[in-house]
Amino acid sequence: MVGIHRHARRAPRIASLLLLALATLAAAANAQANGVVERGAYLVKITACNDCHTPFKMGAKGPEPDMAKMLSGHPQNLVMPPAPAAQGPWVWHGGATNTAFAGPWGVSYAPNLTPDPDTGLGNWTEEQFVKALRSGRHMGSGRPILPPMPWPMYSNMNEADLKAVYAYLKSIPAIRNAAPASMPAPPPGS
Ligand code: HEC
C-alpha cells in the first residue's frame, strides 16, 4: 500500500519532467523538422560560398576547399605580399587559397562566416545578414562590400532563403580565425 502511494505521488512529477524534456527536444527539432537549416545547407552548397570563404588546399584532383576549415575565411597566418601590378587586360589577381583577391577595387579577403563571436558572424543578427546580402553594405549599413563577393546575385534570393542560409551558418562549427580586413582602393582622383 505504501509503495503504491509513493508511486502515485511521484507519477505526476515524472510526467511533467517527461513533458519538459519532450518540449525541449521538440523546440530543438523544430528548426530541423521544418527544414530551415537543411535548406540553408543546400543553398550554401549550390551558391559556392565554400569556393571563396573556405581556404583551398591541394587535393588529388587539384585545389579544393579544405573542409576542416569550412567557411572560416582567409587564414589569419597567411600574410599576403603586395599584389602584382595589373598588366594589360590582366586586371585582377587571386591567391592560391582563393580567399584573397586584388583588383581595381582594392584588396579583399573573404571573412570568417562561422559562428565564432570574435572573428566570425557570431554577433551578427539575422537582420544584419539579410540586409548585407541585399544591399551590398557591410553588416547591412557600412562600407560597400567589395568584389568578388557576388552579393548582386545573392540579393535576388528571397527572404526565406537568405534566412535559411543565416540559420545554417549559425549551426556550423565555430572556427576562430581573424581574416585580415579588406582594403578598398582609394576613390579615383584622390
Ligand atoms: C567569388 C568569391 C565569393 C563567393 C562565391 C562568396 N563570397 Fe562572400 N565574400 C567574398 C569576399 C572577397 C568578401 C569580402 C568583401 C569585403 O571585404 O568587402 C566577402 C564578404 C562576405 C560577407 C561579409 C559582408 C559584410 O557585410 O562585411 C558575407 C556575410 C558573405 N561574404 C557571405 C557569403 C555567402 C553566404 C556566400 C554564399 C551564398 C558567399 N559569401 C559567397 C567572396 C565571396
Residues whose N, C-alpha, C, O or C-beta is under 5 A from the ligand:
A	BS01	HEC	T47 A48 C49 D51 C52 S108 Y109 A110 P111 A132 R137 H138 M139 G140 P144 I145 L146 P147 P148 M149 P150 S182
